[in-house]
Amino acid sequence: MLDRRTLGIALVAAALGTMPAGAQTYPARPIKVIVPYTPGSPVDVLARVVTQHLSPRLGQNIVIDNRPGAGTTLGTKLAATADPDGYTLLVGATSLIISSSLYQNLDYDPIRSFAPVAMLAHAPQVLVIAPSIPATTVREFIDYAKANPGRLNFGYGLGTLPQILGESFKAVTGTDIASIPYRGGAQAISDMLGGRIDMNFGTTATLLPLIRQGAIRALAVTTDTRSKDLPEVPTMVESGLPQLALIFSAGLLAPAGTPAEIIDRLNAEINEAMKAPELAADMGKLGFEPQICPPQEYAAFLADEMRRWPPIVKAAGVKPE
Protein backbone atom coordinates (compact mmCIF):
# COMPACT_ATOMS: atom_id res chain seq x y z
CA MET A 1 0.00 0.00 0.00
CA LEU A 2 1.11 3.57 -0.70
CA ASP A 3 2.10 5.55 2.36
CA ARG A 4 0.59 9.00 2.80
CA ARG A 5 3.58 10.86 1.37
CA THR A 6 3.70 8.72 -1.74
CA LEU A 7 -0.06 9.04 -2.16
CA GLY A 8 0.16 12.82 -1.85
CA ILE A 9 2.84 13.00 -4.55
CA ALA A 10 0.76 10.79 -6.81
CA LEU A 11 -2.31 12.99 -6.37
CA VAL A 12 -0.35 16.16 -7.16
CA ALA A 13 1.13 14.53 -10.25
CA ALA A 14 -2.32 13.43 -11.36
CA ALA A 15 -3.70 16.94 -10.85
CA LEU A 16 -0.88 18.47 -12.87
CA GLY A 17 -1.50 15.94 -15.57
CA THR A 18 -5.04 17.27 -16.03
CA MET A 19 -3.80 20.83 -16.65
CA PRO A 20 -3.13 21.94 -20.22
CA ALA A 21 0.53 21.33 -20.96
CA GLY A 22 0.98 24.79 -22.41
CA ALA A 23 -0.45 26.44 -19.31
CA GLN A 24 2.09 24.69 -17.08
CA THR A 25 5.12 26.03 -18.94
CA TYR A 26 3.81 29.22 -20.58
CA PRO A 27 5.56 31.01 -22.06
CA ALA A 28 8.16 28.57 -23.37
CA ARG A 29 8.98 30.46 -26.57
CA PRO A 30 8.71 33.99 -28.02
CA ILE A 31 5.25 35.56 -28.28
CA LYS A 32 3.98 37.31 -31.40
CA VAL A 33 1.75 40.37 -31.01
CA ILE A 34 -0.15 41.33 -34.15
CA VAL A 35 -0.67 45.06 -34.57
CA PRO A 36 -3.14 45.70 -37.44
CA TYR A 37 -1.74 49.19 -37.98
CA THR A 38 1.21 50.67 -39.81
CA PRO A 39 4.59 51.01 -38.06
CA GLY A 40 4.85 54.32 -36.24
CA SER A 41 1.10 54.68 -35.76
CA PRO A 42 -0.22 55.38 -32.22
CA VAL A 43 -1.31 51.78 -31.61
CA ASP A 44 2.02 50.47 -32.88
CA VAL A 45 3.93 52.81 -30.57
CA LEU A 46 1.72 51.81 -27.65
CA ALA A 47 2.29 48.11 -28.34
CA ARG A 48 6.06 48.54 -28.45
CA VAL A 49 6.19 50.55 -25.23
CA VAL A 50 4.07 48.03 -23.32
CA THR A 51 5.79 44.90 -24.63
CA GLN A 52 9.23 46.31 -23.80
CA HIS A 53 8.16 46.28 -20.16
CA LEU A 54 6.18 43.04 -20.39
CA SER A 55 8.85 40.90 -22.04
CA PRO A 56 11.24 40.76 -19.03
CA ARG A 57 8.35 39.82 -16.74
CA LEU A 58 7.42 36.86 -18.95
CA GLY A 59 11.03 35.86 -19.59
CA GLN A 60 10.49 35.70 -23.36
CA ASN A 61 10.94 37.95 -26.36
CA ILE A 62 7.79 39.58 -27.73
CA VAL A 63 7.78 40.22 -31.46
CA ILE A 64 5.59 42.94 -32.97
CA ASP A 65 4.02 41.87 -36.27
CA ASN A 66 2.52 44.83 -38.16
CA ARG A 67 -0.35 43.71 -40.41
CA PRO A 68 -2.23 46.82 -41.60
CA GLY A 69 -4.86 46.86 -44.32
CA ALA A 70 -8.62 46.73 -45.02
CA GLY A 71 -9.48 48.94 -42.07
CA THR A 72 -7.44 46.79 -39.64
CA THR A 73 -9.46 43.68 -40.56
CA LEU A 74 -6.58 41.82 -42.23
CA GLY A 75 -4.42 41.66 -39.13
CA THR A 76 -7.42 41.11 -36.88
CA LYS A 77 -8.57 38.09 -38.91
CA LEU A 78 -5.04 36.66 -38.77
CA ALA A 79 -5.12 36.86 -34.98
CA ALA A 80 -8.66 35.45 -34.75
CA THR A 81 -7.65 32.32 -36.69
CA ALA A 82 -4.36 31.74 -34.84
CA ASP A 83 -3.86 28.79 -32.51
CA PRO A 84 -5.34 29.60 -29.08
CA ASP A 85 -2.12 28.81 -27.23
CA GLY A 86 -1.10 32.26 -26.02
CA TYR A 87 1.71 32.69 -28.53
CA THR A 88 -0.24 34.91 -30.92
CA LEU A 89 -1.96 37.96 -29.45
CA LEU A 90 -3.65 41.03 -30.88
CA VAL A 91 -3.57 44.68 -29.92
CA GLY A 92 -7.13 45.76 -30.61
CA ALA A 93 -8.21 49.38 -30.50
CA THR A 94 -11.50 51.17 -31.08
CA SER A 95 -11.38 50.16 -34.74
CA LEU A 96 -11.91 46.53 -33.65
CA ILE A 97 -15.48 47.52 -32.78
CA ILE A 98 -15.95 50.07 -35.56
CA SER A 99 -15.03 47.54 -38.25
CA SER A 100 -17.97 45.33 -37.27
CA SER A 101 -20.28 48.22 -38.19
CA LEU A 102 -18.46 49.01 -41.43
CA TYR A 103 -17.98 45.51 -42.80
CA GLN A 104 -21.02 43.25 -42.77
CA ASN A 105 -19.31 40.05 -43.96
CA LEU A 106 -16.33 39.72 -41.65
CA ASP A 107 -14.83 36.26 -41.23
CA TYR A 108 -14.59 36.82 -37.48
CA ASP A 109 -16.65 38.27 -34.65
CA PRO A 110 -14.98 41.08 -32.66
CA ILE A 111 -16.39 39.67 -29.43
CA ARG A 112 -16.82 35.90 -29.84
CA SER A 113 -13.58 35.36 -31.80
CA PHE A 114 -11.39 36.73 -29.01
CA ALA A 115 -10.65 36.31 -25.33
CA PRO A 116 -10.01 39.73 -23.70
CA VAL A 117 -6.68 39.74 -21.88
CA ALA A 118 -6.13 43.25 -20.55
CA MET A 119 -7.04 46.85 -21.14
CA LEU A 120 -3.97 48.90 -22.03
CA ALA A 121 -4.88 52.55 -22.43
CA HIS A 122 -7.31 55.34 -23.11
CA ALA A 123 -6.36 58.46 -25.02
CA PRO A 124 -8.14 61.58 -26.22
CA GLN A 125 -8.40 62.37 -29.89
CA VAL A 126 -7.56 65.88 -31.00
CA LEU A 127 -8.82 67.79 -34.02
CA VAL A 128 -5.94 69.44 -35.86
CA ILE A 129 -5.75 71.54 -39.02
CA ALA A 130 -2.97 72.82 -41.23
CA PRO A 131 -1.50 76.11 -39.96
CA SER A 132 -2.17 77.69 -43.36
CA ILE A 133 -5.92 77.65 -42.67
CA PRO A 134 -7.09 80.97 -41.15
CA ALA A 135 -8.88 79.50 -38.14
CA THR A 136 -7.95 79.18 -34.48
CA THR A 137 -11.24 77.77 -33.13
CA VAL A 138 -13.67 75.07 -34.19
CA ARG A 139 -16.29 77.71 -34.99
CA GLU A 140 -13.88 79.64 -37.21
CA PHE A 141 -12.88 76.42 -38.99
CA ILE A 142 -16.51 75.50 -39.63
CA ASP A 143 -17.20 78.99 -41.02
CA TYR A 144 -14.13 78.77 -43.28
CA ALA A 145 -15.08 75.31 -44.53
CA LYS A 146 -18.61 76.48 -45.34
CA ALA A 147 -17.23 79.49 -47.19
CA ASN A 148 -14.99 77.16 -49.21
CA PRO A 149 -17.09 74.08 -49.99
CA GLY A 150 -15.16 71.17 -51.49
CA ARG A 151 -11.79 72.89 -51.20
CA LEU A 152 -10.67 71.29 -47.93
CA ASN A 153 -9.95 67.62 -47.18
CA PHE A 154 -9.23 65.39 -44.22
CA GLY A 155 -7.07 62.28 -44.04
CA TYR A 156 -7.54 59.18 -41.89
CA GLY A 157 -6.63 55.54 -41.50
CA LEU A 158 -9.37 53.43 -43.04
CA GLY A 159 -11.75 51.87 -40.52
CA THR A 160 -10.37 53.81 -37.56
CA LEU A 161 -11.77 56.21 -34.98
CA PRO A 162 -10.39 59.27 -36.83
CA GLN A 163 -12.48 58.29 -39.87
CA ILE A 164 -15.65 58.13 -37.76
CA LEU A 165 -14.82 61.40 -36.02
CA GLY A 166 -14.10 63.18 -39.30
CA GLU A 167 -17.29 61.98 -40.98
CA SER A 168 -19.29 62.78 -37.84
CA PHE A 169 -17.76 66.27 -37.83
CA LYS A 170 -18.86 66.81 -41.42
CA ALA A 171 -22.36 65.46 -40.71
CA VAL A 172 -23.10 67.52 -37.61
CA THR A 173 -21.57 70.75 -38.98
CA GLY A 174 -22.93 70.46 -42.53
CA THR A 175 -19.49 71.07 -44.06
CA ASP A 176 -18.33 69.85 -47.48
CA ILE A 177 -14.85 68.43 -46.79
CA ALA A 178 -13.34 65.73 -49.00
CA SER A 179 -12.42 62.40 -47.36
CA ILE A 180 -9.00 60.91 -48.17
CA PRO A 181 -8.48 57.32 -46.86
CA TYR A 182 -5.03 55.90 -46.05
CA ARG A 183 -3.82 52.48 -44.94
CA GLY A 184 -2.73 54.07 -41.67
CA GLY A 185 -3.02 57.35 -39.82
CA ALA A 186 0.73 58.00 -39.92
CA GLN A 187 0.57 58.39 -43.70
CA ALA A 188 -2.20 60.96 -43.37
CA ILE A 189 -0.08 62.98 -40.95
CA SER A 190 2.89 62.88 -43.34
CA ASP A 191 0.71 64.29 -46.11
CA MET A 192 -0.65 66.91 -43.75
CA LEU A 193 2.88 68.09 -43.05
CA GLY A 194 3.45 68.12 -46.80
CA GLY A 195 0.48 70.44 -47.35
CA ARG A 196 -1.80 67.87 -48.99
CA ILE A 197 -4.17 67.31 -46.06
CA ASP A 198 -6.04 70.12 -44.27
CA MET A 199 -7.72 68.34 -41.33
CA ASN A 200 -7.03 65.31 -39.17
CA PHE A 201 -8.11 63.61 -35.96
CA GLY A 202 -5.53 61.66 -34.00
CA THR A 203 -4.17 60.81 -30.59
CA THR A 204 -1.88 63.12 -28.70
CA ALA A 205 0.59 60.22 -28.87
CA THR A 206 1.60 61.30 -32.35
CA LEU A 207 0.21 64.81 -32.70
CA LEU A 208 1.43 66.47 -29.52
CA PRO A 209 5.05 67.04 -30.67
CA LEU A 210 3.83 68.47 -33.99
CA ILE A 211 1.35 70.73 -32.19
CA ARG A 212 4.08 72.05 -29.91
CA GLN A 213 6.36 72.65 -32.91
CA GLY A 214 3.63 74.65 -34.64
CA ALA A 215 3.59 72.25 -37.59
CA ILE A 216 -0.16 71.71 -37.07
CA ARG A 217 -2.81 73.59 -35.08
CA ALA A 218 -4.98 71.95 -32.42
CA LEU A 219 -8.61 73.10 -32.24
CA ALA A 220 -10.31 70.73 -29.77
CA VAL A 221 -9.93 67.49 -27.82
CA THR A 222 -12.65 64.82 -27.69
CA THR A 223 -12.63 64.18 -23.94
CA ASP A 224 -15.19 65.58 -21.50
CA THR A 225 -12.46 67.58 -19.75
CA ARG A 226 -9.39 69.30 -21.15
CA SER A 227 -6.23 67.31 -21.70
CA LYS A 228 -3.44 67.87 -19.20
CA ASP A 229 -1.03 67.92 -22.14
CA LEU A 230 -3.05 70.58 -23.99
CA PRO A 231 -4.73 72.62 -21.25
CA GLU A 232 -5.18 75.59 -23.58
CA VAL A 233 -7.16 73.55 -26.12
CA PRO A 234 -10.94 73.43 -25.48
CA THR A 235 -13.02 70.25 -25.55
CA MET A 236 -15.57 69.40 -28.24
CA VAL A 237 -18.27 70.04 -25.64
CA GLU A 238 -16.92 73.54 -25.03
CA SER A 239 -16.75 74.00 -28.81
CA GLY A 240 -20.45 73.20 -29.21
CA LEU A 241 -20.07 69.65 -30.55
CA PRO A 242 -20.87 67.26 -27.67
CA GLN A 243 -21.58 64.51 -30.24
CA LEU A 244 -17.84 64.26 -30.81
CA ALA A 245 -16.89 63.62 -27.17
CA LEU A 246 -15.44 60.18 -27.99
CA ILE A 247 -12.18 58.60 -26.83
CA PHE A 248 -9.70 56.07 -28.17
CA SER A 249 -9.14 52.81 -26.31
CA ALA A 250 -6.77 49.88 -26.80
CA GLY A 251 -6.22 46.49 -25.23
CA LEU A 252 -4.68 43.08 -25.66
CA LEU A 253 -6.69 40.09 -26.87
CA ALA A 254 -6.04 36.40 -27.51
CA PRO A 255 -7.83 34.01 -29.87
CA ALA A 256 -10.99 32.52 -28.38
CA GLY A 257 -10.29 29.25 -26.64
CA THR A 258 -6.98 30.34 -25.12
CA PRO A 259 -6.69 28.60 -21.70
CA ALA A 260 -7.86 30.69 -18.77
CA GLU A 261 -4.56 30.03 -16.99
CA ILE A 262 -2.68 31.77 -19.79
CA ILE A 263 -5.14 34.68 -19.91
CA ASP A 264 -4.81 35.17 -16.16
CA ARG A 265 -1.00 35.01 -16.29
CA LEU A 266 -0.83 37.60 -19.06
CA ASN A 267 -3.33 39.87 -17.31
CA ALA A 268 -1.45 39.71 -14.02
CA GLU A 269 1.91 40.48 -15.63
CA ILE A 270 0.53 43.31 -17.77
CA ASN A 271 -1.23 44.92 -14.83
CA GLU A 272 1.92 44.70 -12.72
CA ALA A 273 3.93 46.22 -15.56
CA MET A 274 1.39 49.05 -15.78
CA LYS A 275 2.09 49.93 -12.17
CA ALA A 276 5.75 50.65 -12.91
CA PRO A 277 6.42 54.41 -12.82
CA GLU A 278 8.70 54.04 -15.84
CA LEU A 279 5.94 52.58 -18.03
CA ALA A 280 3.39 55.11 -16.82
CA ALA A 281 5.86 57.88 -17.64
CA ASP A 282 6.57 56.45 -21.11
CA MET A 283 2.87 56.18 -21.88
CA GLY A 284 2.21 59.63 -20.50
CA LYS A 285 4.80 61.13 -22.84
CA LEU A 286 2.86 59.60 -25.72
CA GLY A 287 -0.49 60.91 -24.51
CA PHE A 288 -1.83 57.56 -23.25
CA GLU A 289 -3.50 56.99 -19.90
CA PRO A 290 -2.74 53.47 -18.54
CA GLN A 291 -5.74 51.30 -17.66
CA ILE A 292 -5.60 48.41 -15.18
CA CYS A 293 -8.44 45.90 -14.95
CA PRO A 294 -9.15 42.14 -14.90
CA PRO A 295 -10.14 40.31 -18.11
CA GLN A 296 -13.81 40.26 -17.09
CA GLU A 297 -13.95 44.04 -16.78
CA TYR A 298 -12.28 44.49 -20.16
CA ALA A 299 -14.80 42.05 -21.67
CA ALA A 300 -17.68 44.10 -20.22
CA PHE A 301 -16.13 47.29 -21.65
CA LEU A 302 -15.95 45.74 -25.14
CA ALA A 303 -19.57 44.59 -24.89
CA ASP A 304 -20.62 48.15 -24.04
CA GLU A 305 -18.61 49.48 -26.98
CA MET A 306 -20.41 47.04 -29.31
CA ARG A 307 -23.72 48.58 -28.26
CA ARG A 308 -22.46 52.15 -28.44
CA TRP A 309 -20.68 52.44 -31.78
CA PRO A 310 -23.08 51.12 -34.46
CA PRO A 311 -25.51 54.08 -34.20
CA ILE A 312 -22.56 56.50 -34.24
CA VAL A 313 -21.15 54.90 -37.38
CA LYS A 314 -24.58 54.92 -39.01
CA ALA A 315 -25.17 58.58 -38.16
CA ALA A 316 -21.76 59.46 -39.60
CA GLY A 317 -22.75 57.89 -42.92
CA VAL A 318 -19.45 56.02 -43.18
CA LYS A 319 -19.30 53.31 -45.83
CA PRO A 320 -16.54 50.69 -46.32
CA GLU A 321 -13.97 51.73 -48.94
For each residue, the residues with C-beta under 8 A, 3 or more apart:
1:
2: 6 7 10
3: 6 7
4: 7 8
5: 8 9
6: 2 3 9 10
7: 2 3 4 10 11
8: 4 5 11 12
9: 5 6 12 13
10: 2 6 7 13 14
11: 7 8 14 15
12: 8 9 15 16
13: 9 10 16 17
14: 10 11 17 18
15: 11 12 18 19
16: 12 13 19 24
17: 13 14
18: 14 15
19: 15 16 23 24 261
20: 23 24 259 261
21: 24 25
22: 25 26 28 85 86 259 262
23: 19 20 26 259 261 262
24: 16 19 20 21
25: 21 22 28
26: 22 23 86 261 262 265
27: 30 31 58 59 60 86 87
28: 22 25 60
29: 60 87
30: 27 60 61 62 63 87
31: 27 58 60 61 62 63 86 87 88 89
32: 62 63 65 87 88 89
33: 47 51 62 63 64 65 89 90 91 252
34: 65 67 75 76 78 79 82 88 89 90 91
35: 43 44 47 64 65 66 67 75 91
36: 66 67 68 69 72 73 74 75 76 79 90 91 92 95
37: 41 42 43 44 66 68 72 75 93 157 184 185
38: 41 44 66 68 157 183 184 185 186 187
39: 44 66 186
40: 44 45 186 206
41: 37 38 44 45 68 157 184 185 186 206
42: 37 45 46 123 185 202 203 205 206 248 286
43: 35 37 46 47 91 93 250
44: 35 37 38 39 40 41 47 48 64 66
45: 40 41 42 48 49 205 206 286
46: 42 43 49 50 91 120 121 205 250 283 286 288
47: 33 35 43 44 50 51 64 91
48: 44 45 51 52 64
49: 45 46 52 53 279 282 283 286
50: 46 47 53 54 120 252 270 273 279 283
51: 33 47 48 54 55 62 64
52: 48 49 55
53: 49 50 56 57 273 276 278 279 282
54: 50 51 57 58 62 269 270 273
55: 51 52 58 60 61 62
56: 53 59
57: 53 54 269 272 273
58: 27 31 54 55 62 266 269
59: 27 56
60: 27 28 29 30 31 55
61: 30 31 55
62: 30 31 32 33 51 54 55 58
63: 30 31 32 33
64: 33 35 44 47 48 51
65: 32 33 34 35 75
66: 35 36 37 38 39 44 75
67: 34 35 36 74 75 78
68: 36 37 38 41 72 74 75 183 184
69: 36 72 73 74 75 183
70: 73 74 103 158 159
71: 95 98 99 102 103 158 159 160 320 321
72: 36 37 68 69 75 76 93 95 96 99 157 159 160
73: 36 69 70 76 77 99 103 106 159
74: 36 67 68 69 70 77 78
75: 34 35 36 37 65 66 67 68 69 72 78 79 90
76: 34 36 72 73 79 80 90 92 96 99 108 110
77: 73 74 80 81 106 107 108
78: 34 67 74 75 81 82
79: 34 36 75 76 82 88 89 90 114 253 255
80: 76 77 90 107 108 113 114 255 256
81: 77 78 107 108 255
82: 34 78 79 87 88 255
83: 87 88 255
84: 115 254 255 256 257 258 259
85: 22 88 258 262
86: 22 26 27 31 89 254 258 259 262 263 266
87: 27 29 30 31 32 82 83
88: 31 32 34 79 82 83 85 254 255
89: 31 32 33 34 79 86 117 252 253 254 266
90: 33 34 36 75 76 79 80 114 252 253 254
91: 33 34 35 36 43 46 47 120 250 251 252 253
92: 36 76 95 96 110 114 250 251 252 253
93: 37 43 72 96 160 161 248 249 250 251
94: 97 98 160 161 248 249 250 305 309
95: 36 71 72 92 98 99 157 159 160 161
96: 72 76 92 93 99 100 110 253 302
97: 94 100 101 110 302 305 306 309
98: 71 94 95 101 102 159 160 161 163 164 309 313
99: 71 72 73 76 95 96 102 103 106 110 159
100: 96 97 103 106 109 110 306 310
101: 97 98 309 310 313 314
102: 71 98 99 159 313 318 319 320
103: 70 71 73 99 100 106 159 320
104:
105:
106: 73 77 99 100 103 109 110
107: 77 80 81
108: 76 77 80 81 113
109: 100 106 112 113
110: 76 92 96 97 99 100 106 113 114 302 306
111: 114 302 303 306
112: 109 256
113: 80 108 109 110 255 256
114: 79 80 90 92 110 111 253 254 255 256
115: 84 253 254 255 256 257 258 263 295
116: 251 253 295 298 299 302
117: 89 251 252 253 254 263 266 267 270 295 298
118: 251 252 266 267 270 271 293 295 298
119: 249 250 251 291 292 293 297 298 301
120: 46 50 91 250 251 252 270 274 288 290 291
121: 46 249 250 283 288 289 290 291
122: 247 248 249 288 289 291
123: 42 203 204 205 247 248 249 250 287 288 289
124: 203 204 221 222 223 227 247 248 287
125: 161 162 165 201 202 203 221 222 246 247 248
126: 201 202 203 204 207 211 218 220 221 222 227 230 233
127: 138 165 169 199 200 201 218 219 220 221 222 236
128: 192 199 200 201 202 207 210 211 216 217 218 219
129: 133 135 141 198 199 200 216 217 219
130: 133 192 195 197 198 199 216 217
131: 214 215 216 217
132: 195
133: 129 130 141 144 152 198 217
134: 140 144
135: 129 140 141 143 144 217 219
136: 140 217 219
137: 140 141 219 234 239
138: 127 141 142 219 220 234 236 239 240 241
139: 142 143 239 240
140: 134 135 136 137 143 144
141: 129 133 135 137 138 144 145 199 219
142: 138 139 145 146 173 175
143: 135 139 140 146 147
144: 133 134 135 140 141 147 148 152
145: 141 142 148 149 152 173 175 176 177
146: 142 143 149 174 175 176
147: 143 144
148: 144 145 151 152
149: 145 146 175 176
150: 176 178
151: 148
152: 133 144 145 148 175 177 178 198 199
153: 177 178 179 180 197 198 199
154: 166 177 178 179 180 197 198 199 200 201
155: 180 181 182 185 187 188 189 191 192 197 199 200
156: 160 162 163 166 179 180 181 182 185 188 200 201
157: 37 38 41 72 95 160 162 163 181 182 183 184 185 186 187 188
158: 70 71 163 181 182 183 321
159: 70 71 72 73 95 98 99 102 103 163 320
160: 71 72 93 94 95 98 156 157 163 164 185
161: 93 94 95 98 125 164 165 201 246 248
162: 125 156 157 165 166 185 188 200 201 202
163: 98 156 157 158 159 160 166 167 179 181 318
164: 98 160 161 167 168 246 309 312 313 316 318
165: 125 127 161 162 168 169 201 222 244 246
166: 154 156 162 163 169 170 177 179 199 200 201
167: 163 164 170 171 179 316 317 318
168: 164 165 171 172 243 244 312 315 316
169: 127 165 166 172 173 175 177 201 241 244
170: 166 167 173 174 175 176 177 179
171: 167 168 174 315 316 317
172: 168 169 241 243 244
173: 142 145 169 170 241
174: 146 170 171
175: 142 145 146 149 152 169 170
176: 145 146 149 150 170
177: 145 152 153 154 166 169 170 198 199
178: 150 152 153 154
179: 153 154 156 163 166 167 170
180: 153 154 155 156 188 191 197
181: 155 156 157 158 163 321
182: 155 156 157 158 185 187 188 191
183: 38 68 69 157 158 187
184: 37 38 41 68 157 187 188
185: 37 38 41 42 155 156 157 160 162 182 188 189 200 202 206
186: 38 39 40 41 157 189 190 206
187: 38 155 157 182 183 184 190 191
188: 155 156 157 162 180 182 184 185 191 192 197 200
189: 155 185 186 192 193 197 200 202 206 207 210
190: 186 187 193 194
191: 155 180 182 187 188 194 196 197
192: 128 130 155 188 189 195 196 197 198 200 216
193: 189 190 210 215 216
194: 190 191 197
195: 130 132 192
196: 191 192
197: 130 153 154 155 180 188 189 191 192 194 200
198: 129 130 133 152 153 154 177 192
199: 127 128 129 130 141 152 153 154 155 166 177
200: 127 128 129 154 155 156 162 166 185 188 189 192 197 207 216
201: 125 126 127 128 154 156 161 162 165 166 169 222
202: 42 125 126 128 162 185 189 205 206 207
203: 42 123 124 125 126 206 207 248 287 288
204: 123 124 126 207 208 221 227 229 230 286 287
205: 42 45 46 123 202 208 286 287 288
206: 40 41 42 45 185 186 189 202 203 209 210
207: 126 128 189 200 202 203 204 210 211 216 218 287
208: 204 205 211 212 229 230 287
209: 206 212 213
210: 128 189 193 206 207 213 215 216
211: 126 128 207 208 214 215 216 217 218 230
212: 208 209
213: 209 210
214: 131 211 217
215: 131 193 210 211
216: 128 129 130 131 192 193 200 207 210 211
217: 128 129 130 131 133 135 136 211 214
218: 126 127 128 207 211 221 230 233
219: 127 128 129 135 136 137 138 141 233 239
220: 126 127 138 233 234 235 236 238 239 241 244
221: 124 125 126 127 204 218 226 227 230 233 234 235 236
222: 124 125 126 127 165 201 235 236 244 245 246 247
223: 124 226 227 235 245 247
224: 235 237 245
225: 235
226: 221 223 230 231 233 234 235
227: 124 126 204 221 223 230 231 233 287
228: 231
229: 204 208 287
230: 126 204 208 211 218 221 226 227 233
231: 226 227 228
232:
233: 126 218 219 220 221 226 227 230
234: 137 138 220 221 226 238 239
235: 220 221 222 223 224 225 226 238 239 245
236: 127 138 220 221 222 239 241 242 243 244 245
237: 224 240 241 242 245
238: 220 234 235
239: 137 138 139 219 220 234 235 236
240: 138 139 237
241: 138 169 172 173 220 236 237 244 245
242: 236 237 245
243: 168 172 236
244: 165 168 169 172 220 222 236 241
245: 222 223 224 235 236 237 241 242
246: 125 161 164 165 222 312
247: 122 123 124 125 222 223
248: 42 93 94 122 123 124 125 161 203
249: 93 94 119 121 122 123 291 301 305
250: 43 46 91 92 93 94 119 120 121 123
251: 91 92 93 116 117 118 119 120 291 298 302
252: 33 50 89 90 91 92 117 118 120 266 270
253: 79 89 90 91 92 96 114 115 116 117
254: 84 86 88 89 90 114 115 117 258 262 263 266
255: 79 80 81 82 83 84 88 113 114 115 258
256: 80 84 112 113 114 115
257: 84 115
258: 84 85 86 115 254 255 262 263
259: 20 22 23 84 86 262 263
260: 263 264
261: 19 20 23 26 264 265
262: 22 23 26 85 86 254 258 259 265 266
263: 86 115 117 254 258 259 260 266 267 295
264: 260 261 267 268 295
265: 26 261 262 268 269
266: 58 86 89 117 118 252 254 262 263 269 270
267: 117 118 263 264 270 271 294 295
268: 264 265 271 272
269: 54 57 58 265 266 272 273
270: 50 54 117 118 120 252 266 267 273 274
271: 118 267 268 274 275 292 293
272: 57 268 269 275 276
273: 50 53 54 57 269 270 276 279
274: 120 270 271 279 280 290 291 292
275: 271 272 280 292
276: 53 272 273 279 280
277: 280 281
278: 53 281 282
279: 49 50 53 273 274 276 282 283 290
280: 274 275 276 277 283 284 290
281: 277 278 284 285
282: 49 53 278 279 285 286
283: 46 49 50 121 279 280 286 288 289 290
284: 280 281 287 288 289
285: 281 282
286: 42 45 46 49 204 205 282 283
287: 123 124 203 204 205 207 208 227 229 284
288: 46 120 121 122 123 203 205 283 284
289: 121 122 123 283 284
290: 120 121 274 279 280 283
291: 119 120 121 122 249 251 274
292: 119 271 274 275
293: 118 119 271 297 298 301
294: 267 297 298
295: 115 116 117 118 263 264 267 298 299
296: 299 300
297: 119 293 294 300 301
298: 116 117 118 119 251 293 294 295 301 302
299: 116 295 296 302 303
300: 296 297 303 304
301: 119 249 293 297 298 304 305
302: 96 97 110 111 116 251 298 299 305 306
303: 111 299 300 306 307
304: 300 301 307 308
305: 94 97 249 301 302 308 309
306: 97 100 110 111 302 303 309 310
307: 303 304 310
308: 304 305 311 312
309: 94 97 98 101 164 305 306 312 313
310: 100 101 306 307 313 314
311: 308 314 315
312: 164 168 246 308 309 315 316
313: 98 101 102 164 309 310 316 318
314: 101 310 311 317
315: 168 171 311 312
316: 164 167 168 171 312 313
317: 167 171 314
318: 102 163 164 167 313
319: 102
320: 71 102 103 159
321: 71 158 181
